[in-house]
Amino acid sequence: MTEPAAPHVTTSLPPASANGSAPPPRPAPAAPRRRLRTRISGIHTALIAGAAVLIVVLIFIIQNAHAVNISFLGAHLRLSLAVALLLAVIAGALIMAAAGTARITQLRMIMRRDRRRQPPAPATPGR
């Protein structure tokens, strides 16, 4: 009787060199690493963006330095155009922040009220 032939085993190592030693095996390719977002990296990005906005605002102020007359609700002012526009932008941002804060407060009150109305969850046995 004949014995079954041994299965052919292949290796991933290169053949031996002339002097009897083989080169070291290649390391497996590393998986690409994801960059971690940290608070410091976020602050760094925000500082760069803030500096860019500051430069744009300074250019805007320099280019619009001439004075204009402003009349609003009986008040008469003479300001530079850039300052008047910046005050208008700041006032608009404050109004929008107040409206957003009011809506967030309203939603929190609704969530708190709904949480109080829900019955407590039944206890699960065995835990």
C-alpha positions as CSV (number, residue, x, y, z in Angstrom):
1,M,0.0,0.0,0.0
2,T,1.1,3.5,-0.7
3,E,0.9,6.2,1.9
4,P,-0.8,9.5,0.9
5,A,1.6,12.2,-0.1
6,A,2.3,15.0,2.3
7,P,0.6,18.2,1.3
8,H,2.9,20.8,-0.3
9,V,3.6,23.6,2.1
10,T,4.6,27.0,0.8
11,T,6.3,29.7,2.7
12,S,6.5,33.4,2.1
13,L,10.2,33.6,2.9
14,P,12.5,34.4,0.0
15,P,15.1,31.7,-1.0
16,A,18.4,31.7,0.8
17,S,21.2,33.8,-0.6
18,A,24.5,32.6,-1.9
19,N,26.2,32.9,1.6
20,G,23.4,30.9,3.3
21,S,21.5,33.7,4.9
22,A,18.1,35.1,3.8
23,P,17.1,38.7,3.9
24,P,14.8,39.7,6.8
25,P,11.1,39.3,6.0
26,R,9.2,42.5,5.0
27,P,7.0,43.9,7.7
28,A,3.3,43.9,7.2
29,P,2.0,47.2,5.9
30,A,0.6,49.3,8.7
31,A,-3.0,50.4,8.6
32,P,-3.3,54.1,8.1
33,R,-3.6,55.9,11.4
34,R,-6.5,58.3,12.0
35,R,-5.6,61.7,13.3
36,L,-7.0,62.4,16.7
37,R,-8.9,65.6,17.2
38,T,-8.1,67.1,20.5
39,R,-9.3,70.3,22.2
40,I,-5.9,71.8,21.7
41,S,-6.0,71.1,17.9
42,G,-9.5,72.7,17.8
43,I,-8.3,75.8,19.7
44,H,-5.3,76.0,17.3
45,T,-7.6,75.9,14.3
46,A,-9.9,78.5,15.8
47,L,-7.0,80.8,16.5
48,I,-5.8,80.6,12.9
49,A,-9.4,81.3,11.7
50,G,-9.8,84.2,14.1
51,A,-6.5,85.7,13.0
52,A,-7.6,85.5,9.3
53,V,-11.0,87.1,10.2
54,L,-9.2,89.9,12.1
55,I,-7.0,90.7,9.1
56,V,-10.1,90.9,6.9
57,V,-11.8,93.2,9.4
58,L,-8.8,95.4,9.6
59,I,-8.6,95.7,5.8
60,F,-12.4,96.5,5.8
61,I,-11.9,99.3,8.4
62,I,-9.0,100.8,6.6
63,Q,-10.8,100.9,3.2
64,N,-14.0,102.4,4.7
65,A,-12.6,105.1,7.0
66,H,-14.7,108.0,5.6
67,A,-17.3,109.5,7.9
68,V,-21.1,109.2,7.3
69,N,-24.1,110.8,8.9
70,I,-26.4,108.3,10.7
71,S,-30.0,109.1,11.9
72,F,-31.8,106.4,13.9
73,L,-34.9,107.0,16.1
74,G,-34.1,110.7,16.5
75,A,-30.4,110.2,17.2
76,H,-28.0,111.8,14.8
77,L,-24.4,110.5,14.7
78,R,-21.4,111.0,12.6
79,L,-19.3,107.9,12.5
80,S,-16.9,106.2,10.1
81,L,-18.7,103.8,7.7
82,A,-16.7,100.8,9.0
83,V,-17.6,101.5,12.6
84,A,-21.2,101.9,11.8
85,L,-21.4,98.7,9.9
86,L,-19.5,96.8,12.6
87,L,-21.9,98.1,15.2
88,A,-24.8,96.9,13.1
89,V,-23.2,93.4,12.7
90,I,-22.6,93.2,16.4
91,A,-26.2,94.3,17.2
92,G,-27.5,91.6,14.8
93,A,-25.3,88.9,16.3
94,L,-26.5,89.8,19.8
95,I,-30.2,89.7,18.7
96,M,-29.6,86.2,17.1
97,A,-27.8,84.9,20.2
98,A,-30.7,86.1,22.4
99,A,-33.2,84.3,20.1
100,G,-31.1,81.1,20.1
101,T,-30.7,81.2,23.8
102,A,-34.4,81.6,24.3
103,R,-35.2,78.6,22.0
104,I,-32.6,76.4,23.7
105,T,-34.1,77.3,27.1
106,Q,-37.6,76.5,25.8
107,L,-36.5,73.1,24.5
108,R,-34.8,72.2,27.8
109,M,-37.9,73.1,29.7
110,I,-40.0,70.8,27.4
111,M,-37.5,68.0,27.8
112,R,-37.5,68.3,31.6
113,R,-41.3,68.4,31.7
114,D,-41.5,65.3,29.5
115,R,-39.0,63.4,31.6
116,R,-41.0,64.1,34.8
117,R,-44.2,62.7,33.1
118,Q,-42.7,59.4,32.1
119,P,-43.2,56.5,34.5
120,P,-40.1,54.9,35.9
121,A,-38.7,51.9,33.9
122,P,-39.6,48.5,35.4
123,A,-36.7,46.8,37.2
124,T,-35.4,43.8,35.3
125,P,-34.9,40.6,37.4
126,G,-31.5,39.2,37.9
127,R,-29.5,42.4,37.7
